[in-house]
Amino acid sequence: MGSKKRFAINGFAQVFAFLVSIGITFFLTPYIVARLGAAAYGFVGLASNFVSYAQIITIALNSMAGRFITISVHKNQIEEARKYFSSVFFSNIILVLFINCIAIGVLYKLEYIVKIPEELIGDVKLLFGCIFLNFFISLIFNVYSVSTFIRNRLDLSSTRSIVAHALKALLLIALFYFFDPAVWFIGLATVISTVYTIGTNIMFKRKLTPELRISFKYFDAKSIKELLSAGVWNIVSKFNTILGTGFNLLLANLFIGAGPMGILSITRRIPELTLTFYERINSIFAPPWTKLYAEGNTKELHRGIISSLRFFGIISIIPTAFIFVFSDHFYQLWMPTQDAHLLYILTVGACVDLPIAMPLQPIYNIYPIVNRIRANSLFGLGLFSLTFVVVVIGLNVTEGETTHLMIIACTSAIFNAIKALTFLPLYGAHCVGLKARLLYACTIRSLIAFAVTLAPLFYIKQFITDPSWAMLCVSGLACCVVGSAFGYLIILDGDSRKETRKIAGKLIAKITHRN
């Protein structure tokens, strides 16, 4: 199959999987919040954050495993690939045994670590236990997920994700329907869907990469050392991620309380889903770029990077513009029992970096491919430290629940925007021998297109006095039309616009021919 056709299939599969996950979250979240309450629901995100803290221990080994296994396979160094594959598998088992000891202690003293309402202590402990169990089984079989990456068959992993999301949703509906609502049901459904995911990953491994085998004879200390040496700096990067997506809820819990933490948890859903969308699309570039790098095809790699930035510039406009303009209408309809205006300003505050950072998302593929993680990690460490200090100081010198929530929601987003304007284009270009001005040109075009898109959308919004789901769909369609039009005119160059018209013409011809 041609590379363009494979790219299109992978892209469509990733987008469809994302839309399914959004649909499930869209219907289930208000259903769960209505039965559990915002405070109880907030502990779901907090439990996941605790797992992200535990993941720090595993990052050095696992973050670069896919890169080394993939390059070894493409270079036909099968013996080396087996060493990496088996070494990671057995090392993860050892890590699980170690982390489990810590997890037991955390569960035993959980009510002394975080603030939990008395009536929820047992329920929340069961939730945390399920989430930790899910992490353990995911970690042990994590290396099996590399097969679809190696063969550039992300459509298979997307299909698997769709089924896993549907399975989790059905389990939750059944549990909440037949039993008294409990927050730990979410953890139980997560574990069951993960077991399904692991089973399909094992099947994909046997089908796509049968040459990769698990055997203790392939366990190699030198391979482990090489992976640790390459991935150790990703531990530092994880700290920065935790501050943006993990410590927020913990700080809200400790400084403000369980109720405001639940509100902040709700507002994180849209930014998280938006980021997940970008990450899913971004993942389709990594397999072919890794192969090009292994083959030494620098020219095609450069071309792919610039094309991806233009592509991301366009697709980033639509959801980001919708968040900035219409998310208050969305909250009025989605969470009618909550303060829609507060949810809106917190969401926009948490997304101020998206117009700048998201078009540059493909650059993050470069660092692991070329095995140059350290500088990115050190820069992230600086931002992590600065952000943490600013948030803690802000929470101590200001008053008011809303002000505290805004400080927590906005600070990391502001510093992420600074990183996107400085480090990402400069160091990303340096790693692959590109001129930084080419990356900045893509960023500037994307920002201009986004800013121009907002004006007509805000104009349209002033005529919507009584929001409804139908009108919200029309608003979303307006974002698609206006954002795509300005993206096409401003972000794409002449050759890209010509290629786009050519592809569109072929699609129209096929459709009319079939009819």
N, C-alpha and C positions, 0 to 999 in steps of 0.2 A: 504494500500500500504506500502511496506517495506521502511525503512528509507533510504537505499542505492538507491533504485529506485526513491524515491521522491527527494533525493539529486541530482541525475543525471538529472531528469526532470527539477528541478528548475535551475540547473546550465546551461543546454542547453538553456532554455528559456531566462535566463539573458544574455548569450553570444549572442544569436540571436537578442535580442532587442538592444544590444549594437552595433552589426554589422549594423543593420538597421539605427541606429542614426548616425553612422560613414558615411554610404553611403549617407545619406541625407545631412549631413554637407559637405561631400566631394564635392558633386555636387553643392550645393546651395551657399556655401561661396564664391567661385570665381565668381559665377554669380551675387551675391549681391554686392561684392566689385567692380566688373567691372562697375556696374550701379550707385553705390553710391559714390565710392571712399573710400580709406583706412581710411581717417580722419572721415568721417561720420559713417562708420562701427564701428570705435572704440568706439562711444558713446553707442552702444548696450551693450558692456561689461561693460562700465562705469555705465549705468543705472542699470544693474543687481547688480553691486557692491553697489550702493546706497541702493538697497533693502536688501542686506546682512547686511548693517549697521542697517537698521530698524529691521531686524530679531533678532538682539541682545536683543531687548526688550522682544521678545517672547520666547527666548530660555529656560529661567529658568522654564517656565511652560510646554512647549511642548516637550523638549528634552527627558524627562524621562517618559512621559505619556504612550508610547507604552510598556515600561518595566513593569510598575505597573499594567496596564490593563491586559497584557499577563499573568503575574504571578498569578494575582487574578483569571483569568479564569481557568488556569491549576490547581489551588488549589481548584477549584469549589466554589470560593467565589464570586458568581455572583452579590450579592448586592454591594460589594465593587467595583467590576469592573464597574457597572453602575454609581456609584458615581464619579469615576475617569473620565469616558467617558463623562457624562453630564457636569460635572464641567469644564472640559477643553473646551468643545464646547461653553458654555456661556461665559466663561472668554475670549476666543478668540474674541468673538463679541465685548466685551468691549475694548480689546486691539486695534482692528481695528478702532473703533471710536476715540481713543486717537491718534494713529499713523497718521490717516487721517488728523488731524489738522496740524501736522508737515509737512506732504507731500504737503499739499496745499501751505504752506509757501515756501517750497523748490522749487516747480514748479514756483511760482510767481517770485522768485529772482534767478532762475537757472543760467541765463547768468552772474550773479555776483559771483556765487559760483565756477563755472568752466569756462574755456575758450571755447567759442563756436563761430565759424565763423558766421558773421552777417547773411549770407544767410541761415543758418541752424537753427537759434534760434527757430522758430515756429515748425519746423519738430522735433527737438530734444525734445522740451517740450511735444509734443504729444507722442513721444516715452516714455519718463519718466512717463507720465500719464498712459499709457497702462501698463507699467511694474509695477507701484504701484498698479493699479487695479488688475492685475493678482496676486500680492502678497496678497492683501486683501481677495480675494475670496478663494485663496489657504489656507490661515491661518484659515478662519472660518470653512472650512470643512476638515482641516488637520487630525483630529482625526479619520475620517472614513477610513483612509488608514491602520489602525492597523489590520483590520480583516484578510487580507491575511497573515500578519505576524503571528498572533495567530494560524492560522490553517496550517501554513507552506505551503501556496499555492502561492508562489512567481511567479510561472509560469503564474498565472492569471494576476498579476500586470505587468509582463513583456509583455504579449500579449496586455494589455491595452496601455502600453508605445509605442509599435510598431505602433498601430493604431493612437495614438496621434501624434507621430512624422510624420507619413505619412500625416495625416490631416493638420498639420502645414505646411509641404512642399508644398502640393497642393494649400493651401490658398496663400502662398507666391508667387508661380509661377503665379497663376491667378491674384493676385494684381499687380505684376510687369509687367505682360503682357498687362493687360487691362487699367492700369492707369500709369501716370507719376511716376517714381521711387521715393519713400519716405522712409526714415528710420523708420518712425513710423508704417509702414506696418508690420514690424517684431514684434512689440509689440502687434498689433491687432491680428495677427495670433497666438501669444502665448496665449492671453486671450481666444480665441475660443477653442484651443486645451486643455487648462486647464479646461474649462467648461465641455468638454467631459470627461476628467479624473475624475472630481468630480462626474459626473453622474454614471460612472462605479463603483467608490468607494462606492457610496451609494447602488448600486445594490449588490456588493460583501458583504457589511455589512449585508444586509437583508438575503442573502443566507448562508453565513458562520457563522455569529454570531448574529442570531436573538435575542439572550438573551440580547444583549447590546441595551439599549434604551435611547433616548434623552428625558428627562423630567426635568422640573425645580424642581420637588420635590426631585430629586437626587442630586441637586446642594449642595455641601458640602464644607464649608470653611476649615474644617480640611484636607480634601483631597487636596485642593488647596495648603494649607500650606505645606503638606508633599511633594507634587510635586515640589514646589518652593525650599524647603530645599534641596532636592536631586539634582535639576537641576541648582541651582544658579551658581555653579562653571563652568557649561558649557558656561556661558556668557564670562568668562575669556578665555576659550578655543576658543571661536569664534573670539576674538580679534586676536589671533595668526593666525587663518585661514584667516582672512581679510588681515593681513599683507602680507601673501603669495599669495593670489588670488585676493584681493580687492584693497589695497593701491597701488599696482604696477602701475595700469593704472592711478590712481589719481595723484601719484607722477610724472609719465611720463608727464601727461597733464600740471601740474603746473610748473615743472622744465625744460621740454624740449619743449613741444608743442603738438598740436593736431595730426600733421602728424606722429611723432615718436610714439605717443600713439597708433595710428592705426597699425603701424608696430608691436609693442609689443603685441597688441591684437591678431594679426594674429598668432604670434609665440606661443601664449598661447593655441591655439586650440589643438595641439598634446598632450602636457602635460595634459590638462584638459580631453581630451578623454581617455588618458591612465589611469588617476586616476579614471575616471568614470567606466572604464572597471574593474579595481581592486575592486572598491566599489560595483559594481553590483555582482561580484563573491563573495566578502566577505559577502554580505548580506545573502547569502544562509546558512551561518553557524549560524547566530544569532538566528533564531527561534528554532532549535533543542538544541542549547546550553542553551538558556533561559529555555526551558522545563527541561533539565537535571539539571540545577541549582535549579529550583523550586522543583524538586523531590529529591534533595540531592545526585545525582549520580555523585560524584566527580571523580571516576575512569574513567568513560566514557567521562567525560568532559575533563580530562587531555589528554586522548587518541585522542579526537577530535581536541584539540588545536595543538598537535604535528603533526598530520596528515595534518592539514590545512596549517601549516607553510611549510611543505615539498611540498605540492601541489602548494602553492603560489610561492615558490622558483622556481619551474619549469616554471609555466605560466608567471612569471615576466621576464624571460630571453628573450623571443621571441620579444615582442613589444619594450622593452628597448634596446635590441641590434640593432633592426631596426632603432630606433631613433638615436643612437650613430653612426651608420655606414652609413645608406642610406637616412637620412632625407634631405640632400642637393639635392640629385637626385629627391626626392619627390617634393620639393619646386620648382625646375626648371620646372617640368611638371605641377604642380598644380597652381602655381602663376608665370607664365612666365614674367609678367610685373614688378615683384618685385625683389630685390636683394637676390637671393637664398643663397648666402654665408652668408650674414648677418642674414637671417632668420635661417640658420642652426646653427651658433654659439650661437645665442640667445636661440634657442630651446635646444641645448645640455647643455648650461649653466643652464637653468631652470630645467633640468632633472638630474643633477648630483647626486641628492639624491635618485633617483628611484631604482638603483641597491641595495641600502642598506635598504631603507624604505619600499618598496613595498612588499618584501617577509614577512615582519612583520605586514602587514596590519590587519590580523585577531586578533591581540592583542587588537586593538581598540574596538572589541566587548566585551572584558572582563569587562572594567570599568563600563559601564552602567548596565551590567547584575548583577554584584556584588554590584552595587550602591556605587562605590568608585571613584568619579570624581575629588575630590579636589586636590590631589597630581598632577595628570595629568594636571589640569588647571593651577596650580601655576608654574609648570615647563614650561608650554607653555607661561605663562605671562613673565617669565624671558627671554625666547628666543624672544618673541615679542618685548620686550623693547630693547634688545641688537640689534636685527635685524634692528629695526626702527632707532636707533641711528647710526648704521654703514652705513645704506643707505643714511640718510640725510647728514652725514659728508662726505661720499664719493661723493655725488652729488655736494657738495659745494667746495671741495678741488681739484677736478679733472676737466678736460676740455674735450670737444669732445662729440658729440652726441652718437657715438657708445660706448664709454666708459661709459657714463651715462646709456645707455640701458643695458649694461652688468652688471653694479652694481645692477640695479633694478631686473634684471632677475635672477642673481646668488645668491644673499645674503641669501634670505630666504631658498633656496634649500640647501645651505651649512649648515645652522643651523638645518634644518630638518634632514640632514644626521647625525649630532652630536646627536640629540635626539634619532634617531633610534639605534645608537651605544651604548647609555648609558641608558636612562630612560626607553624606551619601554620594552626591555627584562628584566631588573631588577625589575621594579615595576609590570609589567604584570605577571611575575612568582610569585612574592610575593602575589598578590591578590588571586591567585587560589591554592597556596601551591605547585607550581612546582619548580624544581631546575633551576636556571637561566642558568646554563651551557647547559641545553638541548636546550634552545632557542638560545643561542649563537652558538651552534653547527650547528643549522639549518641556521643561518645567514652566518656563515663562509663558509659552503658548497655552499650556494647560490652565494656568492661573487666569490668564486673560479670558479664555473660553468660559471658565467657571463663573467669573465675575459678570461677564456679559449675559450669561444664562440667567442669573438671579433676577435681573431687572424685570424682564417680562413676566417671570413667574410670580414675583411679589405684586406686580400689577394685576395679574389674574386673581391672586388670592383675595384682594380687597373686595371682589364681587361675590365671594363665597361667604354669606352671612349665616347659613345654616348647614354646617358640614354633615355629610352622609357618606355611607360607604360607596355609593355610586359616584358621588362627586369626588371622593378621594381617589377613586380609580381614574376618573377623568383628569385629576390633578397629576397623577402618576404618568398618565399618557402624555400630558403636556410636558412634563420633565423629560420624557424620552424623546419627543419630537424636537423640542427647543434645544436640549443638551446635545443630541446627535447632530443637529444642523450646525450649531456653532462649533462643535468639535470637528466636524468635517471641514468647515471653512477655515478655521483658525489653526488647528493642531496639525492636520495633514499637509504635507508639501504637495507640489504639483504632480509628481510621479505617484505618490500614494493615493491622491484623489483619482488619478487616472486608473490605477489598479482597482480601486474600490468600485468605480463605475463599471469596469470590465466584469468584476465578479458579480455585481448586482445584475448586470445585463444577462449573464449566463443563468443566474437563478430565475429571473423573470422568464427567460426563454424556455427553461425546463418546465416551469409551472404552466405557462400557456400551451406548451406542446402537449403536456399530459391532459390538459382540459380540452 
